[in-house]
Amino acid sequence: MTVMLFFNSLKDILSVNKKFENAELESQYDRLVMKGVYVLCCSGNLLIGLWKLNAMGLIPNKSGDWLSWETTLAAVQDVVL
């Protein structure tokens, strides 16, 4: 459900011109404002989806998420005779 919220928001943002091609408006300015508000609302949904994915721990943003790509350091021991 969260992944669909994320991908559907992206799909809606990319198809904004197709959504408003049949709108009967008085001026081109009104169409531009409506498209802007629509993209803003879709971006809000996208941010909610990202927030939910982060809350579930599915976005790797902590150092512990990348430990498999870290290089290991060789242990250095000083030998005192």
C-alpha positions as CSV (number, residue, x, y, z in Angstrom):
1,M,0.0,0.0,0.0
2,T,2.8,2.4,0.8
3,V,4.8,1.5,-2.3
4,M,1.6,2.1,-4.4
5,L,1.2,5.5,-2.7
6,F,4.8,6.3,-3.7
7,F,4.6,5.0,-7.3
8,N,1.2,6.4,-8.1
9,S,2.2,9.8,-6.9
10,L,5.2,9.7,-9.3
11,K,3.0,8.5,-12.1
12,D,0.4,11.3,-11.5
13,I,3.1,14.0,-11.5
14,L,4.5,12.7,-14.8
15,S,1.1,12.6,-16.5
16,V,-0.2,16.0,-15.4
17,N,-0.5,17.4,-18.9
18,K,-2.7,14.4,-19.9
19,K,-5.0,15.0,-16.9
20,F,-5.7,18.6,-17.8
21,E,-5.9,18.5,-21.6
22,N,-9.8,18.4,-21.5
23,A,-10.2,21.1,-18.9
24,E,-12.3,24.0,-20.1
25,L,-10.7,27.1,-18.6
26,E,-10.9,30.8,-19.5
27,S,-7.2,31.4,-19.6
28,Q,-3.9,29.6,-19.8
29,Y,-2.9,31.1,-16.5
30,D,-5.8,29.3,-14.7
31,R,-4.6,26.0,-16.3
32,L,-1.1,26.6,-15.1
33,V,-2.2,27.4,-11.6
34,M,-4.4,24.3,-11.4
35,K,-1.5,22.1,-12.7
36,G,0.8,23.6,-10.1
37,V,-1.7,22.9,-7.3
38,Y,-2.1,19.4,-8.6
39,V,1.6,18.7,-8.7
40,L,2.0,20.2,-5.2
41,C,-0.7,17.8,-3.8
42,C,0.9,14.8,-5.6
43,S,4.3,15.9,-4.2
44,G,2.7,15.9,-0.7
45,N,1.4,12.4,-1.2
46,L,4.9,11.4,-2.4
47,L,6.4,12.9,0.8
48,I,3.9,11.0,2.9
49,G,4.9,7.8,1.2
50,L,8.6,8.5,1.7
51,W,7.9,9.3,5.4
52,K,6.0,6.0,5.8
53,L,8.8,4.0,4.1
54,N,11.3,5.7,6.4
55,A,9.2,5.0,9.5
56,M,9.1,1.3,8.6
57,G,12.9,1.2,8.3
58,L,12.8,0.4,4.5
59,I,15.0,3.3,3.5
60,P,18.7,2.7,4.3
61,N,19.7,6.0,5.9
62,K,21.7,4.9,8.9
63,S,25.3,3.7,9.0
64,G,24.2,0.2,10.2
65,D,22.3,-0.3,6.9
66,W,25.6,-0.1,4.9
67,L,27.8,-2.3,7.0
68,S,28.1,-5.0,4.4
69,W,29.9,-2.5,2.1
70,E,32.3,-1.3,4.7
71,T,35.9,-2.4,4.6
72,T,37.3,-4.2,7.6
73,L,40.4,-2.8,9.2
74,A,43.2,-5.2,10.1
75,A,44.0,-5.3,13.7
76,V,47.3,-3.7,14.5
77,Q,49.0,-5.0,17.6
78,D,52.2,-3.6,19.1
79,V,54.4,-6.4,20.3
80,V,56.6,-5.3,23.2
81,L,59.6,-7.5,23.9
